[in-house]
């Protein structure tokens, strides 16, 4: 059995572009994709959690998600904070 991934994606103003990117990669979103925590019927991806871009690096380090998309500025800021 393949372990399905949890994605941490930036919400707010980037959500539409992120959904378009995921759809172009073959990830299918349903009508409830606007929820904070969204379950997918996908072969590889089980869940999507929509977070503030600055919360994605901490979520990955805490094991809340397996893969995340955020800006390098958010990662650098998180690293500099010493967390």
Steps between C-alpha positions, in 0.01 A plus 500: 500500500632842401509764772307803382644848542369806678564830318533836675404771255475878532145628523364851466594681180713216363238227527362536145845479343599209722183310406576566130857372549380185679233433236766531228695231689196271502379567854122524500320738733127485562253771587602503866862599432442827687493323837804538729563123501401320184507127428578385146401182322843480339736203464794681663359793695263457791464849646557866425531751780478867407728714715645846519824489295706573815346196676603244238867453600407446868222258397751294301752495784230386744386218272156649428565467126733309271539757222444875495513793264610837633743777417869483582456822701261317735746212543791737567296698751404178679864382508619834636242485778690204647198272518 
